[in-house]
């Protein structure tokens, strides 16, 4: 399989939560606006139910070969990365049951997760945590 194209789609506020939004695509194209809206809806519903009110984190919307995934990740207890994911296969109108299988993400999404883990460690795991610095750091590459 070929690499994925990465684009940062800005910071989203979900209540007081601050979530960086990334998009991964198979081709170097803009993310369709309906998929951005789907990711925003998922953040406003699924993540708002699970993440603490002031959580910081990131989300990935990834229209892949077989379906589209939206994975949200946030930090709790200083160093614990939590996640919530939804996946919809193109061949079905129902959500795939990825949460029941314990899915973390595909290999392309793991590259974003690894970068975000590094940003968190650099900005938040020290004597003076810097939330604004964490939110300002983004994975700025064309492909992963």
PyMOL commands that set and color helices and strands:
alter all, ss='L'
color gray80, all
select helices_A, chain A and resi 33-50+98-101+107-124+131-136
alter helices_A, ss='H'
color red, helices_A
select strands_A, chain A and resi 5-14+17-25+56-63+67-76+80-89+95-96
alter strands_A, ss='S'
color yellow, strands_A
deselect
rebuild
show_as cartoon
